[in-house]
Amino acid sequence: LQNMQWRNKAINDTFQPGSTFKILTLAMALEENKVKMSDTFNCPGYVVIEGAKINCSKRAPGHGHQDLITAFANSCNPAFINIGLRLGNTTFYNYMKAFGLTGKTGVDNVTPIELIRAQAACVNGGYLRTPYIVSEVLDQSGNVKYRHDTTPLRQVISEDTSKTVREIMEYEVEHGTGKNGKVAGYRIGGKTGTADQIDGSVTVSFTCCAPADDPQIMMLLTLSNASDKTGTYRSGGNMAAPVASSIMAEILP
């Protein structure tokens, strides 16, 4: 019971990130030149992979033809499955490792802190950093006794790729599924997520960063056991993004 009360869900719990993972897929594909801004994708509302039918959020007739930035803004599953397949298993896994996601939790169950750390690397110029709580410790005279080493572990993607990811994430909040994540007077980049959990519940989430052109703050907000009885359509864009917007509206000033 005490463990349940005191557990830090960001560190202890695993969850399925849903479409917020598309930030990573996008970054990998851009870095590997497997996709470019002018590429177009056709979405009939579903895709069949090895006999399994995976629906898009927009069922048949689907999103139709769309370019990369629109596919991301629409959170289009067929488009991003296509992009993932272009990368291939080995490259995809190598990036998972580079982004720090191949610990004991496996591919589709990451902890929130692991995910936001990888997402931060996608928007901060490509650098994977070690999460920390205490930046420095001072003695009574104000001398620094300890300072956290902020040297990045490694650069996963280039500055150019990271800039493109930021632009696409900003478009998603301006024109896509993340428009409820807008904050007046600020440039926000983001990505929504809605995921079916193994126990049958639905987790909705929203990742956002600001300012979109030079991120100083990044937030991953997840709502587990999202109810379908509230009258609000159950999705990250409708449930998580508005909450993230109100939090960011307090943080950013």
C-alpha positions in Angstrom: 0.0 0.0 0.0 2.8 2.4 0.9 4.5 1.7 -2.4 1.3 2.5 -4.2 0.9 5.8 -2.3 4.5 6.9 -2.7 5.4 5.6 -6.1 6.6 8.1 -8.7 4.6 7.1 -11.8 7.1 9.0 -14.0 9.9 6.7 -12.9 8.2 3.5 -11.7 5.3 2.9 -14.1 5.4 1.7 -17.6 2.8 2.8 -20.2 2.2 2.6 -23.9 3.1 6.0 -25.4 0.7 5.7 -28.3 1.3 8.4 -31.0 3.6 10.5 -28.9 6.2 7.9 -30.1 5.8 9.3 -33.6 8.2 12.1 -32.6 10.9 9.5 -32.4 9.9 7.7 -35.6 9.9 11.1 -37.4 13.3 12.0 -36.1 14.9 8.6 -37.0 13.5 8.7 -40.5 14.6 12.3 -41.2 18.1 11.6 -39.9 18.4 8.5 -42.1 17.0 10.3 -45.2 14.2 7.8 -45.4 11.6 10.6 -45.6 11.6 14.2 -46.7 9.1 17.1 -46.3 7.8 16.7 -49.9 7.0 12.9 -49.5 3.3 12.1 -49.8 1.4 9.2 -48.1 -2.0 7.7 -48.9 -4.2 6.7 -46.0 -7.3 4.5 -46.7 -8.1 4.5 -43.0 -6.2 1.3 -42.1 -3.2 -0.7 -42.9 -2.6 -4.5 -42.9 0.7 -5.7 -41.5 1.4 -9.4 -41.5 -2.3 -10.2 -41.5 -3.1 -7.8 -38.7 -5.4 -4.8 -39.6 -4.4 -1.6 -37.8 -6.9 1.2 -38.0 -6.1 4.9 -38.3 -7.8 7.4 -36.0 -9.8 8.4 -39.1 -11.4 5.2 -40.3 -12.2 4.5 -43.9 -12.0 6.4 -46.2 -9.1 7.7 -44.1 -7.0 10.8 -44.6 -6.3 10.2 -48.3 -3.2 11.8 -49.8 -1.2 14.0 -47.4 2.4 15.3 -47.1 4.7 14.5 -44.2 3.8 17.6 -42.0 0.1 16.9 -42.5 0.5 13.2 -41.8 2.1 14.1 -38.5 -0.6 16.7 -37.7 -3.3 14.1 -38.5 -1.4 11.5 -36.4 -1.9 9.2 -39.3 -1.1 5.5 -38.5 -0.7 4.2 -42.0 1.7 6.9 -42.9 3.9 6.4 -39.9 3.8 2.6 -40.1 5.0 3.1 -43.7 7.8 5.4 -42.4 8.8 2.8 -39.7 9.0 0.1 -42.4 11.3 2.2 -44.5 13.7 2.3 -41.5 13.7 -1.5 -41.1 14.0 -3.4 -37.9 17.8 -3.1 -37.3 18.0 0.6 -37.8 14.8 1.1 -35.8 16.3 -0.9 -32.9 19.6 0.9 -33.1 17.9 4.2 -32.7 15.8 2.8 -29.8 19.1 2.0 -28.1 20.6 5.4 -29.0 17.6 7.1 -27.5 18.0 5.1 -24.3 14.8 3.1 -24.6 16.1 -0.5 -24.6 16.2 -1.1 -20.9 14.3 -3.9 -19.2 10.9 -2.4 -20.1 10.9 -3.5 -23.8 9.8 -1.6 -26.9 6.1 -0.8 -26.4 6.2 -0.3 -22.6 8.4 2.6 -21.7 8.5 4.7 -18.5 7.4 8.3 -18.9 10.8 9.6 -17.9 12.5 7.5 -20.5 10.2 8.7 -23.2 10.4 12.4 -22.5 14.2 12.1 -22.3 14.2 10.6 -25.8 11.7 13.2 -27.0 13.8 16.0 -25.5 16.7 14.7 -27.6 14.5 15.1 -30.7 14.0 18.9 -30.1 17.1 20.1 -28.3 19.5 19.7 -31.2 19.8 16.0 -30.9 21.5 15.5 -27.5 20.5 12.7 -25.1 21.1 13.8 -21.5 20.9 12.2 -18.1 17.8 13.3 -16.2 18.5 14.9 -12.8 16.8 16.6 -9.9 19.5 18.5 -8.1 21.6 20.9 -10.3 23.9 22.1 -7.6 24.6 22.0 -3.9 26.0 25.1 -2.1 27.6 25.3 1.4 26.7 28.0 3.9 29.1 30.5 2.4 27.6 30.0 -1.1 30.4 27.9 -2.5 29.5 25.2 -4.9 30.0 21.8 -3.3 28.4 19.8 -6.1 27.3 20.6 -9.6 25.5 18.1 -11.9 27.5 17.3 -15.0 25.4 18.5 -17.9 27.6 17.0 -20.6 25.3 15.1 -23.0 25.7 11.3 -23.2 25.7 11.4 -27.0 24.2 13.2 -30.0 21.5 10.9 -31.6 20.3 13.1 -34.4 21.7 16.2 -36.1 20.8 19.9 -35.3 19.2 20.1 -38.7 17.0 17.1 -38.2 16.0 18.4 -34.7 15.0 21.8 -36.2 12.8 20.0 -38.7 11.1 18.0 -35.9 10.5 21.2 -34.0 8.8 22.8 -37.1 6.6 19.8 -37.7 5.6 19.6 -34.0 4.7 23.3 -34.0 2.5 22.8 -37.1 0.8 19.9 -35.2 -0.3 22.3 -32.4 -1.2 25.1 -34.8 -3.2 23.0 -37.3 -3.4 19.3 -36.1 -4.7 17.1 -33.4 -2.8 19.1 -30.8 -4.5 22.4 -31.3 -6.0 22.4 -27.8 -2.5 22.6 -26.6 -2.0 26.2 -27.8 -1.0 28.9 -25.4 -1.8 32.5 -26.3 1.4 34.5 -27.0 3.7 31.5 -27.1 5.0 29.1 -29.8 4.2 25.5 -28.7 5.3 22.3 -30.4 3.5 19.0 -29.5 2.2 15.6 -30.2 -0.9 13.9 -29.0 -1.3 10.2 -28.1 -4.1 7.8 -27.4 -3.3 4.2 -26.5 -5.2 1.0 -25.6 -3.5 -0.6 -22.6 -3.2 -4.3 -22.1 -5.8 -4.3 -19.3 -8.4 -2.8 -21.7 -8.2 0.8 -20.4 -7.2 3.8 -22.5 -4.3 6.1 -21.7 -4.3 9.6 -23.4 -1.2 11.8 -23.5 0.3 14.9 -24.8 4.0 15.9 -25.2 4.7 19.6 -25.7 7.7 21.9 -25.7 8.1 25.7 -25.7 9.2 28.0 -27.1 9.0 25.8 -30.2 11.9 27.4 -32.0 14.2 27.2 -28.9 12.7 24.8 -26.3 13.4 25.5 -22.7 10.6 23.5 -21.2 9.2 20.1 -22.2 6.3 18.3 -20.6 4.7 14.8 -21.1 1.3 14.7 -19.6 -0.5 11.3 -19.3 -4.0 10.6 -18.1 -4.6 6.9 -17.4 -8.0 5.2 -17.4 -9.5 7.9 -19.5 -13.3 7.7 -19.2 -15.6 7.4 -22.2 -18.5 8.7 -20.1 -17.5 12.4 -19.9 -19.1 13.5 -23.1 -15.6 14.4 -24.4 -14.2 12.2 -27.2 -11.5 10.1 -25.6 -8.2 11.2 -27.1 -5.0 13.0 -26.2 -6.0 16.0 -28.2 -9.3 16.4 -26.4 -8.3 15.4 -22.9 -4.6 15.8 -22.3 -3.8 18.8 -24.5 -6.1 21.3 -22.8 -4.6 20.4 -19.4 -1.1 20.8 -20.7 -2.1 24.2 -22.2 -3.3 25.5 -18.8 -0.2 24.3 -17.1 2.1 25.8 -19.7 0.1 29.1 -19.5 1.3 29.3 -15.8 4.8 28.1 -16.4 5.9 30.1 -19.4 5.4 33.7 -18.1 
